[in-house]
Amino acid sequence: MWHRLNQALHRLLPQPCLLCGQANSHSLCSECERSLPRLDQYPWRCTQCSIPLPGDASLCGHCVRQSPAFTTCVIPYSYSHPLDFLIHQFKYRRQLASGKQLARLLLQHCRQAERPDMVVPVPMHWRKRWQRGFNQSELLAAPIARSLGLPLVNALRRQQHGHSQKGLSRRERLGNLRRAFSIAAKYRPLVHGAHVVLVDDVVTTTATARCLSDLLIKAGAARVDIWALARTPDR
């Protein structure tokens, strides 16, 4: 009862914008939402990994040299200010209100994508999840799956804790990810023949997306797409 009452009050009372602090009916005002760095401002982007391209081309050099197992990406924003602030607040300061707004923003774009059979969050090692208190990819994926009427399937496991991927090169990230992931045996029949969507917060070098999509395809998935909130510029 108190939970429903708090939800009703949250909807009725003005909320401070997470970026500018101005009171409005949402946690992110319309002006600040318009200021977020959209990827569609770039006239050319890779049709597979969504990285902005300097000229008229359909694929980036990385995808030409080694085509990823995933088919396409839905990534609406660039990982830069002020979106990076919202993501940082969500992941490292446990500001779950930012997470709710980030999920809402991603959902707006996912509705236009080809409908998959299931939504699978990028996994986090149990030790890191215990330290952080949650898996940000799962918190983004859950409301998207619920809104689209799709099953949320935690089919993937991170079986090695490893080191942080932050600041690593593409080659270092791929090396860091070797044998790091697996598919839970009970989910293999469900994945087989399915169109799977992987949900993550930020795609940096596509190393994690490539590793996981390759794992799913080898397990029999018919197609894998990536839905993520932001894409970092190519270094």
Secondary structure by P-SEA (a helix, b strand, c coil): caaaaaaaaaaccccccccccccccccccaaaaaaccccccccccccccccccccccccccccccccccccccccccccccaaaaaaaaaccccaaaaaaaaaaaaaaaaaacccccccccccccaaaaaaacccaaaaaaaaaaaaacccccccccccccccccccccaaaaaaaacccccccccccccccccbbbbbbcccccaaaaaaaaaaaaaacccbbbbbbccccccc
